[in-house]
Amino acid sequence: MELTARASGYDEDRLWEAYAGRVYRYLLRLTGERETAEDLTQETFLQAIRDLRRAPEPPSNEAAWLFRIATNRATDLFRRRRRIAWLPFFAERHGGIASDASEHMAEQDLVLRALRRLPPDTAAMLLLKDGEGFSTPEIAEMLGQNYEAVRKRLARARETFRVAYLRLKGEEA
């Protein structure tokens, strides 16, 4: 994708090169669909360019700002579709990679099924925190919410996820 306009004086090509891969991977895990993730990634950057051209100054935290736009784009799509398909966290973020491929796939399936039991906004917060590594203040900024509210919601989300995961695994919660 070539970003050519420089009306704002902001290097849009650099922005694309620096973040397109991360935004795409996040949206792919969020939607579970390559084509949808590609479309949403492009929509995210088009919206970012429009915002940059109107803004008096660039955002202070580019990553948080872009992931907020991406999350909003995905939420809009989910509202239109009235369905959500969540992909699992990467195993590397949760205690390492399983010893063999079948064990890894079974683990990923459990995570996917547990995530699907959460409300979409809750799953998005967990993906941003544990899947993408954003800090709680960054997530609060992205979602336009108070830090303390996000901190509490993340704690509840982790507990809800843990209970759902353990039940699916056949263990006591």
Secondary structure, DSSP 4 states (H G I P E B T S, - for coil): ------TTS--HHHHHHHHHHHHHHHHHHHHS-HHHHHHHHHHHHHHHHHHHHH-SS--S-HHHHHHHHHHHHHHHHHHHHT---PPPPPGGGTT---SSHHHHHHHHHHHHHHHHTS-HHHHHHHIIIIIT---HHHHHHHHT--HHHHHHHHHHHHHHHHHHHHHHHTS--
